Every structure is written in C-alpha cells, then in structure tokens.
Amino acid sequence: MCTRVLWPDANGAVIVGRNMDFHMDLLTNLWKMPRGIERTDGVNGKLTWKAKYGSIIATAFDLIATDGMNEEGLAGHILWLAESNYGKPKESDVQLSQAIWLQYYLDNFATVEEAVEWTKKTDVQIAQLFDPTGHLVPTLHLALNDATGDSAIIEYTDGKPTVYHSREYLVMTNSPTYDKQLELVKKIEGLGGDQPLPGSTLASDRFARASYYVHHQQQPKSQLQAMAAMFSIIRNAAQPFRTPEPGKPDASQTIWQVVADLTNKRYAFESTTRPNVVWVEFEKMSFAEGTKTLKLDLVGKLALEGGLAGNVSHKFAEVDEAGMNLLGTGLQALEFVAKKQDEFKELTKMFNYFKPSKQDA
C-alpha cells in the first residue's frame, strides 16, 4: 500500500518521502493545524490534549491524518500492515483511535525520542476503525522521523506496541512485519546478500529497491537536488496503475506521493493523477495559537483546471463554519461506529443468516 524512505544527506538536511497506494481516491487535501487545538482520543474521551505544535497534514476524506509534519520537523506516516492485531483494549487503557493516532504524535512531540518514550511508558493501545459494510477494516502501522535523522516504526501484532527505533531504519513498506523485512533485505546483492535486486510490486521487493537506492545515492548539493533524488527513489517503489487485485489493498496503485525536508521545513505533495507538484514552506505559514485551521483544496475543480502548482503556502483557505461542523460530525460518526463495532458485527451475522441463498433465489 505504501513506501516510506528517510535520507539524512551530507549537507545536514533530512529528507523523507512516502507514497500512498489505494484502490480508490481518498480525496486527499492538505490542512494547516495551528497550535492550541484541543482534541480527544476518539475513543472514550479519557485522553485529552492541547496541541503543542502546529502541523501540515495530508488527509483521507478530510477526516483522518495519513501523513504530515509538524513545525519542529517531526514527520509521521500511516501505512498498511495486514498483520496488525490491536487486540481488545481495556476501558482503563490509554487509547487512541486510528483516526487520531498520527495527529497525536504531531501535536505533542518534537523528536522521535520523545514519541518513543511516551509510547513505551503509556503502552498506548489503538482502537481500530470499523467499516460496518464489511468492505475494509484498516490495519495500519506508523513510521516517525525527525530533523535529527532519528527514525522509529510502531507496529501492533499482539495487542501491544512493538517499537523499532534506530537511525539505521530508513525504509518501511507493508507486509511482512518490520523484523522480517530487515531479514529479507539482507539477501539482496549490495545489501549483504547475492540475490539480484527484485522488480515486482510485492512490498518486500519494494522495500529492497528503496533500501538499495537510498544507500547508493550521490550526495546532493542543494535542497532541490535532495528532494528530486527522494522523489526518484519513491517513484521507483511506487505501485503502477493496473487491473485491481481483489482482496489485496496493499497491492493497489499509488495515488499520491510526499517528499519533505524535515530540516528546512518544506512539504511537497504530488498526485499521480494530476500534472503538478505543490509544496508548503513552513516559514510562510503561521501556526500560532488562535490562528485559523486552513485547508488546501487539491481535489476541487479549480485545483485541477487552474493548474495548482509550486509554492502553495499562500493558497490555503479558511474552512467555513458549515464545513467545520460537517468535519466534526464525520469524526463523531467514525468514533460511534468504532465503539459499536461488536453490535454491527452481530447485525451483519443476522443479515447474512436471513439473506436468501443463490439456490433459493
């Protein structure tokens, strides 16, 4: 479903890239989130906080932060992991809904070290979102990186967070789990083994290609060269447009890609269905408490036909009250469905029981 690559270059800048693969358009827009926003955990309201840092995020359906970077240079990326198992959190556990998982880290931490320390200290549990239609239940893992070049991957496979924390962890894709990815890549020529560099769309093969090319990069002489190199690596690990593979969301086509300079605070976004790259310069944005939450429309008619491109820091617009109310209602609906997933599962069983079979129809 996705690939994330981190590259600390010799000029002192840390560049990170990721792509988002999915079988449908997620209607992704960019949002500016200022400091001071008050939020809850999206589960039972026991965990509340006020955003310490402002951030730029890329969303799914304007509801869920799937990627982003805060003003301190901490970046986070949500990717698919079929093996994820979040267990059944107890009411007393510290919990975060999948819908707010990434945003919590961007709101509260300046470095990977801080984020990892909090994760281990609280043993935070993740409340899984739920699709009552039965079509898609998200199974996700989270990558974090910061302006110092530090990196961590957080996975849940037995109901508890497993944290892989090292500056050496530069690449992340999807299945299998991260410990197995690290072993598989050692078999590749140039990375410790003798097998040729693979070229398929398997997540493990994309992990190998991204690892190989990030380790064989010439050092850039400018931010432009560094970001161009990262886009090149990410595109090499992207999923091509092709006939969908039923039941395999992790093998879907790439719909957008992001490259961010965590040191100089530039966040670039490229859609695979639109011709132009856009980017945000953090120094041109105000994240001060009390400033408005702003949105950059990347899917509307004007964004497409107007050829939105280049530095779009000044193109973000205020969302009207009706839009913010709709957003709040959407988040509440996500939380409600997640809380009632056991009841929805029982209703689904009852519906399937009473549904006529093909033989009876």
C-alpha positions in Angstrom: 0.0 0.0 0.0 2.8 2.4 0.8 6.5 3.1 0.9 8.4 5.4 3.3 12.1 6.4 2.8 14.3 8.5 5.1 17.6 10.0 3.8 19.9 12.1 6.1 22.1 13.8 3.5 25.7 15.0 3.9 24.6 18.7 3.9 22.8 18.3 7.2 19.3 18.1 5.8 17.0 15.2 6.5 14.7 14.3 3.6 11.8 11.9 3.9 9.5 10.6 1.2 6.4 8.3 1.1 3.7 7.3 -1.3 0.1 6.3 -0.7 -1.3 3.4 -2.6 -5.0 2.6 -2.6 -7.7 1.1 -4.7 -9.8 4.3 -4.6 -9.4 8.0 -4.4 -9.1 9.2 -0.8 -9.9 12.8 -1.8 -6.8 13.9 -0.1 -6.3 17.6 0.8 -3.7 19.4 2.8 -4.6 21.0 6.1 -2.8 23.5 8.3 -3.3 22.7 12.0 -2.3 25.5 14.4 -1.0 25.2 17.9 -3.6 25.2 20.7 -6.3 23.0 19.2 -8.0 20.9 21.8 -8.6 17.2 21.0 -9.7 14.0 22.5 -8.6 10.4 21.9 -11.6 9.5 19.6 -12.4 6.5 21.9 -13.8 7.3 25.3 -12.5 10.8 25.9 -10.2 9.9 28.7 -7.1 11.2 26.9 -7.3 14.9 26.1 -4.7 17.3 25.0 -4.0 20.8 23.6 -1.7 20.8 20.5 1.8 21.9 21.5 2.9 22.1 17.8 1.3 23.1 14.6 1.4 20.8 11.6 0.7 20.3 7.9 -1.2 17.0 7.3 -2.4 15.1 4.3 -5.9 13.6 5.0 -8.2 10.8 3.8 -11.7 12.2 3.2 -10.7 15.3 5.2 -11.2 13.2 8.4 -8.0 11.1 9.1 -4.4 12.3 9.1 -2.5 9.8 7.0 0.8 11.8 6.6 2.2 15.0 7.9 5.0 17.1 9.5 4.9 19.5 12.5 6.8 22.7 12.8 9.6 21.1 14.8 10.4 18.7 11.9 8.8 15.6 13.3 7.1 13.7 10.4 4.7 10.8 10.6 3.3 8.3 8.0 0.5 5.8 8.3 1.0 2.7 6.2 -0.9 -0.5 5.7 0.2 -3.7 7.6 -2.1 -6.7 7.0 -0.6 -8.5 10.1 -1.7 -5.8 12.5 -3.6 -7.0 15.5 -4.6 -4.3 18.0 -6.2 -6.7 20.5 -9.1 -5.7 22.6 -8.1 -2.7 24.7 -9.5 -2.4 28.2 -11.5 0.6 29.2 -8.7 1.6 31.6 -6.0 1.5 28.9 -4.6 4.7 27.4 -6.2 4.5 23.9 -6.1 6.4 20.6 -8.4 5.9 17.7 -6.8 5.1 14.4 -8.4 8.3 13.1 -6.3 10.5 15.6 -3.3 8.3 16.0 -0.8 10.2 13.8 -2.2 13.6 14.8 -1.5 12.9 18.5 2.2 12.5 17.8 2.4 15.5 15.6 0.6 17.6 18.2 2.7 16.6 21.1 6.3 15.7 20.2 9.3 17.4 18.6 11.5 14.3 18.3 11.2 10.6 17.7 12.9 10.0 21.0 10.1 11.8 22.9 7.5 9.9 20.9 9.1 6.6 21.6 9.5 7.3 25.3 5.8 8.2 25.6 4.7 5.1 23.6 6.6 2.7 25.8 5.7 4.5 29.0 2.0 4.5 28.4 1.8 1.2 26.5 -0.8 3.1 24.4 -3.5 0.9 22.8 -5.0 1.6 19.3 -8.8 1.5 18.8 -9.4 0.2 15.3 -11.8 1.9 13.0 -14.6 -0.2 11.7 -16.4 -0.4 8.4 -20.0 -1.7 9.0 -20.3 -2.7 5.4 -17.5 -5.2 5.9 -15.5 -3.9 2.9 -12.4 -2.5 4.6 -11.2 -2.6 8.2 -7.9 -0.6 8.5 -4.8 -2.5 9.6 -2.0 0.1 10.0 1.4 0.8 11.3 3.1 4.1 11.9 6.5 5.5 10.9 8.1 8.5 12.6 11.2 10.5 11.7 12.6 13.8 12.8 15.0 16.6 11.8 17.9 14.9 13.6 17.7 11.9 11.4 16.1 9.6 14.0 13.5 7.1 13.0 11.0 4.7 14.5 8.3 2.2 13.3 5.5 1.3 15.6 3.5 -1.9 14.9 0.8 -3.8 16.8 0.7 -7.6 16.1 -0.3 -8.9 19.5 -2.3 -6.1 21.0 0.8 -4.3 22.3 3.1 -1.7 20.6 6.4 -3.1 19.2 8.8 -0.2 18.5 11.7 -0.4 16.1 13.8 2.6 16.9 17.1 3.3 15.1 18.7 5.9 12.9 19.5 2.9 10.6 15.9 2.3 9.8 15.5 4.3 6.6 12.8 2.3 4.7 9.4 1.0 5.5 6.8 -0.6 3.3 3.9 -3.0 4.2 3.9 -6.7 4.9 5.6 -8.6 6.4 6.3 -7.1 9.8 9.4 -4.9 10.2 11.6 -7.5 11.8 11.1 -9.9 8.9 11.6 -7.1 6.3 15.0 -6.4 7.9 16.0 -10.1 7.5 14.7 -10.4 3.9 16.6 -7.4 2.6 19.9 -8.9 3.7 19.6 -11.5 0.9 19.9 -8.8 -1.8 23.1 -8.0 -3.6 24.5 -4.7 -2.4 22.7 -5.1 0.9 24.5 -8.1 2.3 23.4 -11.0 0.0 23.8 -12.3 -3.5 20.2 -12.3 -4.9 19.5 -9.8 -7.7 17.5 -6.6 -7.0 13.8 -7.7 -7.3 11.4 -5.8 -9.5 7.9 -6.9 -8.6 5.2 -4.9 -6.8 5.5 -7.0 -3.6 6.0 -4.9 -0.5 9.2 -6.9 0.3 10.6 -6.2 -3.2 9.8 -2.5 -2.9 11.5 -2.5 0.5 14.6 -4.0 -1.1 14.6 -1.5 -4.0 14.1 1.5 -1.8 16.8 0.3 0.6 19.2 -0.3 -2.3 18.8 3.1 -3.9 18.8 5.1 -0.7 22.1 3.5 0.2 23.5 4.2 -3.3 22.8 7.9 -3.7 25.2 10.6 -4.6 25.2 13.4 -2.0 23.1 16.4 -3.3 24.5 19.9 -3.4 21.2 21.6 -2.8 17.7 21.1 -1.3 16.3 20.9 -4.9 18.7 18.0 -5.7 17.9 16.3 -2.4 14.2 16.4 -2.9 14.5 15.4 -6.6 16.5 12.3 -5.5 13.9 11.3 -3.0 11.1 11.7 -5.5 13.2 9.4 -7.8 13.5 6.7 -5.1 9.8 6.9 -4.1 8.7 6.7 -7.7 10.8 3.6 -8.2 9.0 2.0 -5.3 5.5 3.1 -6.4 2.7 0.9 -7.5 1.8 1.3 -11.2 -1.8 1.7 -12.5 -3.1 -1.7 -13.4 -6.1 -4.1 -13.1 -7.1 -4.2 -9.4 -6.2 -7.3 -7.4 -9.3 -8.4 -5.4 -8.8 -8.6 -1.7 -5.3 -7.1 -1.8 -5.4 -3.4 -0.8 -1.7 -3.5 -0.1 -1.2 -4.1 -3.8 -3.2 -1.1 -5.0 -1.9 1.6 -7.3 -0.1 4.7 -6.0 -2.4 7.7 -5.8 -0.1 10.3 -4.3 3.5 10.9 -3.1 5.0 13.2 -0.5 8.6 14.4 0.0 9.5 16.6 3.0 12.6 18.4 4.1 12.5 18.0 7.9 15.4 20.3 8.4 14.3 23.3 6.3 10.6 22.6 6.7 9.3 22.1 3.2 6.5 19.7 2.5 5.9 18.7 -1.1 2.9 16.7 -2.5 2.5 15.0 -5.9 -0.7 13.4 -7.1 -0.3 10.6 -9.7 -3.5 11.8 -11.4 -2.6 15.5 -11.6 0.3 17.0 -13.5 1.9 19.3 -10.9 3.8 19.2 -7.7 2.8 21.6 -4.9 4.7 22.4 -1.8 4.4 24.3 1.5 7.1 26.4 3.1 6.6 26.3 6.8 8.3 29.7 7.3 5.5 31.2 5.2 2.8 29.8 7.4 1.6 30.9 10.9 1.0 28.1 13.3 0.4 30.4 16.3 -2.3 29.5 18.7 -5.5 31.3 17.8 -4.9 31.3 14.1 -7.4 29.5 11.8 -7.4 25.9 10.7 -6.8 26.2 7.0 -7.3 23.8 4.0 -5.7 23.5 0.6 -8.2 22.1 -1.8 -6.4 19.6 -4.0 -9.4 17.8 -5.5 -11.8 20.6 -6.4 -12.5 21.7 -9.9 -10.4 24.9 -9.6 -7.4 23.0 -8.3 -7.5 20.7 -11.3 -8.3 23.1 -14.1 -6.4 26.0 -12.6 -3.2 24.0 -12.6 -2.4 24.4 -8.9 1.4 24.1 -8.8 4.6 25.2 -7.0 4.7 27.0 -3.6 1.1 27.0 -2.4 1.7 28.3 1.2 -0.5 31.3 0.4 -3.3 29.2 -1.2 -4.7 27.7 2.0 -8.2 28.9 2.8 -10.3 29.1 5.9 -13.0 26.5 6.2 -16.4 28.0 6.9 -18.5 27.1 9.9 -20.7 24.6 8.0 -17.6 22.8 6.7 -16.1 22.6 10.2 -19.4 21.3 11.6 -19.5 18.7 8.9 -16.0 17.6 9.7 -16.9 17.3 13.4 -20.0 15.3 12.5 -17.8 13.0 10.4 -15.3 12.4 13.2 -18.2 11.7 15.6 -19.6 9.2 13.2 -16.3 7.4 12.9 -16.0 7.2 16.7 -19.6 6.0 17.1 -19.2 3.2 14.5 -15.9 2.1 16.1 -17.4 1.9 19.6 -20.4 -0.1 18.3 -18.4 -2.5 16.1 -19.5 -5.5 18.1 -23.1 -4.6 17.6 -22.6 -4.1 13.9 -20.9 -7.5 13.6 -23.9 -9.1 15.2 -26.3 -7.3 12.9 -24.2 -8.4 9.9 -24.3 -12.0 11.0 -28.1 -11.7 11.4 -28.4 -10.2 7.9 -26.3 -12.9 6.3 -28.4 -15.6 8.1 -31.7 -14.3 6.8 -30.3 -13.4 3.3 -31.6 -15.8 0.7 -29.1 -18.1 -0.8 -28.4 -18.3 -4.6 -30.2 -21.6 -4.6 -33.3 -20.1 -3.0 -33.3 -17.0 -5.2 
